């Protein structure tokens, strides 16, 4: 994300100023008043999604991070889901354990031939024996240096049911409607392991009243074939989001470059309600080199197909050099016309939204 939108530092003031001029000329445009009113209304609410809970402040995907996220009142809290050896959905960002737990210390011999420790090889009881810590790199160093540095709190791996129950009960008691936003992680891997992760996530959504066309949830996945299977084979009627990454990330065998074409977006719209693109895909770098701030051309295809756009991930401690968080959020809102954003840092995003509205 460090190379994202470098030209905005100089150009953004002009972009926002020009928007007021465009608004003044709206009565002379071909857009009807009713359509303009609808568009404005839709853009007023910018959806804020707590990425892995309040992960900018507490270790990701812990119940503590989910509780803190809830207290800050986002629209949704995200849960990444993998399946244990005893077929229980748990909330972890990866199918591997060593980046966020002390599994190497507790079960040093339980890695596979590639040296990785897979959640699928451990029962829930065994996972409960681990401590969850801030995300670390391959050298064991904390990825985000300024985040939670404590060593005494005993953060644990939690089940998807525990996360959904927590949010449901807090909603009931506080009279709120914070939604859930689960992601089926590596569905092809799980199928090869003999388990249907998507069905298990959908069943859990149903158990807690989050499923269905009117359910307060989105179900997301990086695998386009799995998105199609969720609709066609599993018959899921709730809101679904197609995540878009880079082909070399190894998330799935989906061709993400093809997805970002006119035909790709048309196909996505047959199965999904929205897309979750990486922030780095959203701006036209060639236009910026010419002194213009424009959304990447493919974004129009998403709008043409009426796809909700929820980009990932806004991080206050990983801003592009020379740019403010406000500039990034304004670009998403005013230039890309995104419908919301995933964020590790709820406080600055919610504060920006309050001021924008």
Secondary structure, 3 states (H helix, E strand, C coil): CCCCCCCHHHHHHHHHHHHHHHHHCHHHCCCCHHHHHHHHHHHHCCEEEECCCCCCCCCCCCHHHHHHHHHHCCCEEEEEEEECCCCCEEECCCCECCCCECHHHHCCCCCCCCCCCEHHHCCHHHHHCCCECCCECCCCCECCCCCCCCCCCCCCCCEHHHHHHHHHHHHHHHCCCCEEEEEECCHHHHHHCCCCHHHHHHHHHHHCCCCCCCCCECEEECCHHHHHHHHHCCCCCCCEEEEECCHHHCCCCCCHHHHCCHHHHHHHHHHCCEEEEEHHHCECHHHHHCCCCCECHHHHHHHHCCCEEEEEEECCCCCCCCCCHHHHHHHHHHHHCCCEEEECCHHHHHHHHHHHC
